[in-house]
Amino acid sequence: MIPEYGARSLADVFGLLEPARATALLLVDGLGSELLRAHPQDAPFLTAMTDAGPLTVGFPSSTAISLASLGTGLPPGGHGLLGTSLRLADDVVMDTLRWTEHGTHGKVDLREPFPPETVQPADTVFQRAEADGVAVTVVSQPKFAGSGLTRAALRGGEFTGAFAFGDLAAGIVTALSEPGRRLVYGYHADLDGMGHVYGPGSLPWRLQLRQVDRLVEVIVSLLPPDSLLAVTGDHGMVAMDHTFDADTDPVLRAGVRAFSGEPRARHVHTEPGAVADVLATWQGVLGDAAWTVSREQAVDEGWFGPLSPHYADRIGDVVAAARGTSGVIRSAAESFLSGLIGQHGSLTPEEQLVPLLVARA
């Protein structure tokens, strides 16, 4: 499914919320609509909330891309973070989650040679809110304060570190309770982690969902007057069980200069003059396991939303969006990622759709 940019995508989320003196948005990493709908017994409070969604998250349907869309109000083609691994130059592919050089053992920090504010220069929603006189608070894990992704996608506001559910809830409620116009953003990561390691819908995932459900119930019970809590996700997830390995298959490597993206949304950057051959090869090898198209077709069909010409080269000459439970792994360059059960990034409803759950005091 093509994301509904400009209408019902994660980039549009703040415009879809009713006005309130104080608004909080809690993003639960990995909270997909299809998964939530399949497990109502583990999330009775979330299931009972008013759902103003579902929303489509954008392509690729992964954390860094989605946070940038939410944080800037722009589709991926507008903010330029177009993959978990992102090709910025001929010899530089960056891990956008960590802002380090992709695939290097030393994890070379790229914040100095590639400043986040240059890689993604658009003002954020938080910066625009502050300029309009709204006090902004970000409540998230302390390690994300000043990180490359935070600086690129979520800069602005006062950062409050939270180590567990208790101080995450307290930080959100405390910020909402301060006088005046307030905007609060909270982030929870662990549901996504359970899905990656054990699989979405597994017992560990379901028990983590129960904890998230209780977290939201507690926050709603403490909402101050004229405040609103919205809950959404950055992507859904599938259990991937059919893979192609771009690091070991010489056929898939022929004519390829570099790879970026992730297993469910692979960018293939070709050698000069090799686009047609690489496209035909990848279409032949992947077959019905992926939507495999040229950069031009992906852009024309709106996969990334309206594309700034500054970011066109960050897209692969060939783009493969996985179907079903397939994916293109890289067992050498992405050994840990390649071994995870739960994956996301593609255009399927299981990955694209997230809820927008709303409660108001």
SEMI-194747 format. One line per 8 residues: number of its first residue (from 0); for each residue y, x, z of C-alpha. Coordinates in nm, 2 decimals. Example, Ala and Ser with C-alpha at 12.3 -4.5 7.8 and 13.67 -1.06 7.14 Angstrom:
0) -0.45/1.23/0.78; -0.11/1.37/0.71
***
This chain:
0) 0.00/0.00/0.00; 0.35/0.12/-0.08; 0.57/0.14/0.23; 0.84/-0.13/0.25; 1.14/0.11/0.27; 1.47/-0.06/0.33; 1.31/-0.37/0.47; 1.02/-0.33/0.71
8) 0.96/0.04/0.75; 0.99/0.26/1.05; 1.32/0.39/0.91; 1.46/0.04/0.95; 1.33/-0.03/1.31; 1.66/-0.02/1.50; 1.82/-0.26/1.25; 1.54/-0.51/1.31
16) 1.60/-0.54/1.69; 1.82/-0.80/1.84; 2.14/-0.68/2.00; 2.13/-0.60/2.37; 2.35/-0.41/2.61; 2.07/-0.16/2.67; 1.78/-0.10/2.43; 1.47/0.12/2.47
24) 1.22/0.20/2.20; 0.88/0.34/2.32; 0.69/0.51/2.05; 0.32/0.53/2.12; 0.17/0.80/1.89; -0.12/0.66/1.70; -0.07/0.29/1.79; -0.17/0.12/1.46
32) -0.15/-0.25/1.41; -0.51/-0.28/1.28; -0.64/-0.09/1.57; -0.45/-0.29/1.82; -0.56/-0.62/1.66; -0.93/-0.50/1.68; -0.91/-0.43/2.05; -0.71/-0.71/2.22
40) -0.93/-0.69/2.53; -0.81/-0.34/2.60; -0.44/-0.43/2.56; -0.39/-0.79/2.68; -0.02/-0.73/2.77; 0.07/-0.57/2.44; -0.13/-0.84/2.25; 0.07/-1.11/2.43
48) 0.41/-0.95/2.35; 0.63/-1.09/2.07; 0.54/-0.90/1.75; 0.83/-0.85/1.51; 0.61/-0.64/1.29; 0.41/-0.51/1.14; 0.60/-0.22/0.99; 0.50/0.03/0.74
56) 0.56/0.39/0.85; 0.61/0.58/0.52; 0.42/0.84/0.33; 0.27/1.06/0.45; 0.18/0.85/0.75; 0.19/1.13/1.01; 0.39/1.21/1.32; 0.65/1.45/1.20
64) 0.74/1.24/0.89; 0.75/0.92/1.09; 0.96/1.06/1.37; 1.21/1.19/1.11; 1.22/0.84/0.95; 1.28/0.67/1.28; 1.52/0.93/1.40; 1.74/0.94/1.08
72) 1.69/0.58/0.95; 1.60/0.74/0.62; 1.27/0.73/0.42; 1.08/1.06/0.38; 1.24/1.12/0.04; 1.58/1.10/0.21; 1.52/1.32/0.51; 1.29/1.58/0.34
80) 1.01/1.61/0.59; 0.73/1.53/0.35; 0.42/1.67/0.51; 0.27/1.80/0.84; 0.27/2.12/0.65; 0.57/2.15/0.43; 0.64/2.40/0.15; 0.99/2.53/0.19
88) 0.98/2.83/-0.05; 0.73/3.00/-0.28; 0.58/3.20/0.00; 0.66/2.98/0.30; 0.46/2.67/0.42; 0.58/2.54/0.76; 0.40/2.35/1.03; 0.66/2.08/1.09
96) 0.51/1.97/1.43; 0.55/2.32/1.57; 0.82/2.46/1.33; 0.60/2.77/1.28; 0.45/2.94/0.97; 0.15/2.74/0.86; -0.19/2.91/0.89; -0.08/3.23/1.06
104) -0.26/3.36/1.37; 0.07/3.47/1.53; 0.24/3.13/1.48; 0.56/3.28/1.35; 0.86/3.08/1.48; 1.07/2.96/1.18; 1.36/2.80/1.37; 1.59/3.10/1.29
112) 1.51/3.16/0.92; 1.48/2.78/0.86; 1.71/2.61/1.11; 1.60/2.25/1.16; 1.95/2.12/1.11; 1.94/2.28/0.76; 1.59/2.17/0.67; 1.69/1.81/0.77
120) 2.08/1.80/0.77; 2.14/1.42/0.79; 2.29/1.28/1.11; 2.04/1.11/1.34; 2.05/0.76/1.47; 2.11/0.91/1.81; 2.41/1.11/1.69; 2.56/0.80/1.52
128) 2.51/0.59/1.83; 2.68/0.85/2.05; 2.97/0.86/1.81; 3.00/0.48/1.85; 3.02/0.51/2.23; 2.66/0.44/2.32; 2.49/0.66/2.58; 2.16/0.80/2.45
136) 1.86/0.92/2.65; 1.54/1.07/2.51; 1.24/1.07/2.75; 0.96/1.29/2.63; 0.74/1.59/2.72; 0.95/1.88/2.84; 0.80/2.11/2.58; 0.97/1.91/2.31
144) 1.32/1.98/2.44; 1.49/2.20/2.18; 1.18/2.21/1.96; 1.22/2.24/1.58; 1.11/1.89/1.52; 1.33/1.75/1.79; 1.63/1.93/1.65; 1.55/1.81/1.30
152) 1.46/1.45/1.36; 1.57/1.34/1.71; 1.88/1.55/1.79; 2.15/1.39/2.00; 2.15/1.23/2.34; 2.05/1.36/2.69; 1.69/1.49/2.71; 1.48/1.39/3.01
160) 1.14/1.56/3.06; 0.84/1.34/3.15; 0.51/1.48/3.26; 0.30/1.16/3.30; 0.32/0.78/3.28; 0.51/0.76/3.61; 0.81/0.96/3.52; 0.80/0.83/3.16
168) 0.84/0.48/3.29; 1.09/0.58/3.55; 1.30/0.77/3.30; 1.31/0.47/3.06; 1.40/0.22/3.34; 1.65/0.45/3.51; 1.84/0.51/3.18; 1.84/0.14/3.09
176) 1.98/0.06/3.44; 2.29/0.28/3.40; 2.61/0.08/3.32; 2.74/0.04/2.97; 2.58/0.04/2.63; 2.26/0.24/2.63; 2.00/0.35/2.38; 1.67/0.50/2.52
184) 1.39/0.66/2.33; 1.05/0.73/2.49; 0.75/0.90/2.35; 0.38/0.90/2.45; 0.13/1.12/2.27; -0.21/1.08/2.43; -0.35/0.78/2.25; -0.32/0.98/1.93
192) -0.50/1.27/2.09; -0.79/1.06/2.20; -0.82/0.92/1.84; -0.82/1.26/1.68; -1.08/1.41/1.91; -1.32/1.11/1.98; -1.23/0.88/1.70; -1.01/0.56/1.69
200) -1.18/0.28/1.87; -1.41/0.52/2.07; -1.45/0.46/2.45; -1.20/0.74/2.54; -0.95/0.59/2.30; -1.00/0.24/2.43; -0.95/0.35/2.79; -0.63/0.53/2.70
208) -0.51/0.22/2.53; -0.57/0.03/2.86; -0.34/0.29/3.03; -0.07/0.24/2.77; -0.10/-0.14/2.81; -0.04/-0.10/3.18; 0.25/0.14/3.12; 0.43/-0.11/2.91
216) 0.36/-0.39/3.15; 0.52/-0.19/3.43; 0.83/-0.10/3.23; 0.88/-0.47/3.13; 0.85/-0.58/3.49; 1.14/-0.35/3.58; 1.37/-0.42/3.29; 1.73/-0.46/3.41
224) 1.95/-0.76/3.30; 2.05/-0.77/2.93; 1.80/-0.50/2.83; 1.53/-0.49/2.57; 1.21/-0.29/2.53; 1.05/-0.24/2.19; 0.71/-0.07/2.14; 0.59/0.08/1.81
232) 0.37/0.35/1.67; 0.42/0.63/1.42; 0.09/0.56/1.23; -0.26/0.42/1.26; -0.58/0.62/1.21; -0.92/0.62/1.04; -1.24/0.80/1.13; -1.29/1.05/0.84
240) -1.65/1.12/0.74; -1.64/1.23/0.38; -1.46/1.55/0.29; -1.37/1.79/0.01; -1.29/2.15/0.11; -1.00/2.30/-0.09; -1.06/2.64/0.08; -1.42/2.68/-0.04
248) -1.44/2.49/-0.37; -1.33/2.72/-0.65; -1.29/2.42/-0.88; -1.02/2.26/-0.65; -0.85/2.60/-0.62; -0.82/2.67/-0.99; -0.46/2.68/-1.10; -0.33/2.62/-0.75
256) -0.06/2.83/-0.60; -0.03/2.66/-0.26; -0.13/2.36/-0.06; 0.07/2.16/0.19; 0.04/1.82/0.35; -0.27/1.72/0.55; -0.63/1.60/0.48; -0.54/1.24/0.41
264) -0.22/1.33/0.21; -0.26/1.65/0.03; 0.02/1.82/-0.17; -0.11/2.05/-0.45; 0.15/2.31/-0.58; 0.03/2.45/-0.91; 0.08/2.77/-1.10; 0.33/2.75/-1.39
272) 0.19/2.55/-1.68; -0.12/2.43/-1.48; -0.01/2.09/-1.37; -0.20/1.89/-1.63; -0.52/2.08/-1.58; -0.50/2.07/-1.20; -0.43/1.69/-1.21; -0.73/1.62/-1.44
280) -0.96/1.84/-1.22; -0.86/1.68/-0.90; -0.88/1.33/-1.04; -1.23/1.42/-1.17; -1.35/1.57/-0.84; -1.20/1.32/-0.60; -1.26/1.01/-0.82; -1.23/0.69/-0.62
288) -1.20/0.89/-0.29; -0.83/0.92/-0.34; -0.52/0.80/-0.53; -0.46/1.13/-0.72; -0.13/1.13/-0.92; 0.14/1.36/-1.04; 0.46/1.42/-0.84; 0.65/1.21/-1.10
296) 0.41/0.91/-1.06; 0.42/0.92/-0.68; 0.80/0.93/-0.69; 0.83/0.66/-0.95; 0.59/0.43/-0.76; 0.80/0.48/-0.44; 0.56/0.66/-0.22; 0.84/0.86/-0.05
304) 1.12/0.61/-0.10; 1.44/0.71/-0.28; 1.41/1.09/-0.33; 1.70/1.33/-0.28; 1.68/1.59/-0.56; 1.72/1.86/-0.30; 1.36/1.78/-0.17; 1.17/1.73/-0.50
312) 1.01/2.08/-0.49; 0.87/2.01/-0.14; 0.64/1.75/-0.30; 0.32/1.89/-0.47; 0.29/1.89/-0.84; -0.02/1.68/-0.77; -0.05/1.45/-0.47; -0.38/1.31/-0.34
320) -0.37/1.02/-0.10; -0.71/0.95/0.05; -0.89/0.62/0.03; -1.16/0.49/0.26; -1.27/0.75/0.50; -1.23/1.05/0.28; -1.00/1.36/0.29; -0.93/1.70/0.15
328) -0.97/1.95/0.43; -0.90/2.33/0.45; -1.17/2.48/0.66; -1.01/2.83/0.67; -0.64/2.76/0.69; -0.67/2.44/0.90; -0.99/2.50/1.09; -0.90/2.29/1.40
336) -0.74/2.00/1.20; -1.04/2.00/0.96; -1.28/1.93/1.24; -1.11/1.63/1.39; -1.27/1.29/1.36; -0.96/1.08/1.36; -0.72/1.14/1.07; -0.41/0.97/0.92
344) -0.15/1.03/0.65; -0.24/0.81/0.36; -0.14/0.47/0.22; -0.41/0.25/0.36; -0.32/-0.04/0.59; -0.51/0.12/0.87; -0.27/0.41/0.86; 0.05/0.25/0.74
352) 0.09/-0.06/0.96; 0.23/-0.03/1.31; 0.34/-0.31/1.55; 0.70/-0.38/1.66; 0.64/-0.54/2.00; 0.95/-0.67/2.19; 1.02/-0.79/2.55; 1.36/-0.88/2.68
360) 1.49/-0.92/3.03
***
